[in-house]
Amino acid sequence: MELTEKERLMLVEKKEEIRKLTTEILDMASKPENALEIKKKFTSILSHLNTIASYSDSKNYNLDAYTNSINLLFAMMNYEKYSKIWISSPLTIEEACNYANAMRFNFTKRDVKIHLPKIDFSIFRSDLKSVKQPTTTNSNIRNAILKWLSI
C-alpha cells in the first residue's frame, strides 16, 4: 500500500518534532535536576521513532539498539544524579540526541526506508568504569549496568 501525501507530511512532522525535542534536551543536559524532564523528552522521541517505523517494512529497521541505549542512559543518569557526579550523562545525552537526528528516512512509493547509524555501547562501559563508587547502593547499580553491558 502506498503512503499518502498526508502520511508523508505527518512523518516529516514527526522527524521535525524529534529535532525540536533534542534541541530542548541539549539545553537542559548540563543540570542533573533536569533528569526527569530529559527522560520524558527521550520517551517522546522513542514514541515518534516507533510511529515512523510503523510505516516501514519491519525488515528495514531495528530500533531495539537505540531503545536499549536510552534505557542505559536513564540508568546512568539515575546513578550520577544519586551520586552527585553529573559528568558522563551530559556527554552521553549529546550522543543520544545526535543519534536520533542522524537517523535517515527515505520515502519510497510504498513505505519509508529507515537508515540507522551504528550505536557504540562502549561509551557507556568506559564512562561507568571511570566513576568512583561512593556507596554500596551506587556500586550495585553501577555493577548491574556493567554486567548488562557485557552480555
C-alpha positions in Angstrom: 0.0 0.0 0.0 1.3 3.4 -1.0 1.9 6.2 1.5 -0.5 9.1 1.1 0.8 12.7 0.9 -0.9 13.3 4.3 1.0 10.3 5.8 4.3 11.5 4.3 3.7 15.0 5.8 2.9 13.5 9.2 6.2 11.5 9.1 8.2 14.6 8.2 6.5 16.5 11.1 7.5 13.6 13.5 11.1 13.9 12.4 11.0 17.7 12.9 9.5 17.2 16.4 12.4 14.8 17.2 14.8 17.6 16.2 13.0 20.1 18.4 13.0 17.7 21.4 16.7 17.0 21.0 17.4 20.7 21.0 15.4 21.2 24.2 17.2 18.2 25.8 20.6 19.7 24.9 19.6 23.0 26.5 18.9 21.1 29.8 21.6 18.4 29.8 24.1 20.2 32.0 21.9 20.1 35.1 21.0 16.9 36.9 17.8 18.4 38.3 16.5 18.3 34.7 16.9 14.5 34.5 13.1 13.7 34.8 12.2 16.2 32.0 15.1 14.9 29.8 13.7 11.3 30.3 10.2 12.5 29.3 11.6 14.1 26.1 13.5 11.0 25.2 10.4 8.9 25.8 8.6 11.1 23.3 11.5 10.7 20.8 11.1 6.9 21.1 7.4 7.2 20.5 7.9 9.3 17.4 10.6 6.9 16.1 8.3 4.0 16.6 5.4 5.8 14.8 7.7 6.5 11.9 9.0 2.9 11.9 5.4 1.6 11.8 5.2 2.9 8.2 8.3 0.9 7.2 8.9 -2.7 6.3 9.9 -4.4 9.6 13.0 -5.9 7.9 14.2 -2.4 7.2 14.8 -1.2 10.8 15.5 -2.3 14.3 15.1 0.3 17.0 16.0 -2.1 19.8 19.6 -0.9 20.0 18.5 2.7 20.3 15.9 1.9 22.9 18.4 -0.1 24.9 20.9 2.8 24.7 18.3 5.1 26.0 17.5 2.7 28.9 21.2 2.6 29.7 21.3 6.4 29.6 18.4 6.6 32.0 20.3 4.2 34.4 23.4 6.3 34.1 21.5 9.5 34.7 19.9 7.9 37.8 23.3 6.7 39.1 25.0 10.0 38.5 22.2 12.1 39.9 22.0 10.0 43.0 25.8 10.0 43.4 26.0 13.8 42.7 28.6 13.3 40.0 26.8 14.6 36.9 29.8 14.1 34.5 29.2 11.4 31.9 25.5 11.9 31.5 25.6 15.2 29.6 28.1 13.8 27.1 26.1 10.7 26.6 22.9 12.7 26.3 24.5 14.7 23.5 25.5 11.5 21.7 21.9 10.1 22.1 20.5 13.3 20.6 22.9 13.3 17.7 22.0 9.6 17.0 18.2 10.4 17.0 18.9 13.2 14.5 21.3 11.1 12.4 18.5 8.6 11.5 17.6 9.0 7.9 14.2 8.4 6.4 13.9 7.8 2.7 10.4 7.7 1.2 9.6 5.1 -1.5 6.3 4.7 -3.2 5.2 2.0 -0.8 6.8 2.9 2.5 9.7 4.6 4.4 13.2 3.2 4.5 15.0 3.9 7.8 18.8 4.1 7.9 20.1 3.7 11.4 23.7 4.7 12.4 25.5 2.1 14.5 25.5 2.6 18.3 28.8 2.2 20.1 27.9 0.9 23.5 31.5 1.2 24.7 30.8 4.8 25.7 28.6 3.5 28.5 31.1 0.9 29.6 34.1 3.3 29.7 32.1 6.1 31.4 30.8 3.8 34.1 34.1 2.2 34.8 35.7 5.6 35.4 33.1 6.6 38.0 34.0 6.5 41.7 31.8 4.3 43.9 30.6 6.4 46.8 28.1 4.0 48.3 27.1 0.3 48.3 23.8 1.1 46.6 25.5 3.1 43.8 28.1 0.3 43.4 25.3 -2.2 43.0 23.6 -0.1 40.4 26.9 0.5 38.6 27.8 -3.2 38.6 24.4 -4.2 37.4 24.7 -1.8 34.4 28.2 -3.0 33.6 27.0 -6.7 33.8 24.2 -5.9 31.4 26.6 -4.2 29.0 28.8 -7.3 29.0 26.0 -9.6 27.8 
